Amino acid sequence: MALLIDENCTACDACKPVCPNEAISVGNPIYVIDPAKCTECVGAHDEPQCRLVCPADCIVQHPDFVETPEQLTEKYQSLHG
């Protein structure tokens, strides 16, 4: 399942540099996560790094992108060849 940044985002930029898939970008007015690139850090870390560093606690599960751990691993591998 991909993650989503909700309206509580303060655009602090803490999340963007820690994303191993470069799935986070500056939006207007809040940051956005590309669900095609988000693997919830599966393949790179034990837990989503963006959630660990987010001071606003605004990163939630994306309800439209439900994926199994196996699918997330496959996505990570396809992104990092």
N, C-alpha and C positions, 0 to 999 in steps of 0.2 A: 504494500500500500504506500503510495506516495504521501508526502507531507504537504501541508498548506500553511501559509502565513496568514493569520486573520487580521482583522482591523485594529487590533491592539498593538500592532507593530509600531515601534518608535523610530524606525529607520536608523538604528544605531550602527549598523554594519558589522556587528559581531558575528553573524551567521555566515556571511558570504565567504570569507577567507577559509573557514574550516570545512567547507563542503568538498569532499574528495571527487565529486562528479561535476563540479562547477554548475550545479543545477539552480543556484540562487542568483538572482539578478536584481538590480535596482529597478523598482517599479515606480508608479506615480499614483499615490504618494507613498505606498508601502512596498517592501520587497516582495518578490514572487519566487515560487519554486516551480521549475519545469517538471511536471510529472513524468515526462519521458526520460528524464535524467535522474530523478530521485529514486534511490534504492534504500532509503532510510539508513544509509551507511553499511548495509549488508555487503560483505565482500571487503570492506576496508576497516570497519570498527565494530565493536560489540553493541553500540547504541548510536542513535543519531547525534552527531556532533553539534549540529545547529541547535538542538534542544538543550544540550548541556550549557551552551554559552549564551543563550537568549535571556537577557534580563527582564524582558516583558512577558515571558511565558506565553508567547502567542503562536507557537508552532504546533499544529494539531494534525490529526489524520485527515487525509483528503477523502471525503465520502464517495467520490466518483472513480477512484483508482484503487481497487482492492486487489492485492497481489499476494501470493504465497511467498514464503522465504525462498523457495526454489526459483520462482519467477524473478524475484529481486536479485538473486545470485546470477541468474542468466543475464539479466539486464546489465548488471555491473560488469560481467565478463564481456558483453558485447560493446560496452562503452570503453573498456580498457584493453581490449583485444589481447 
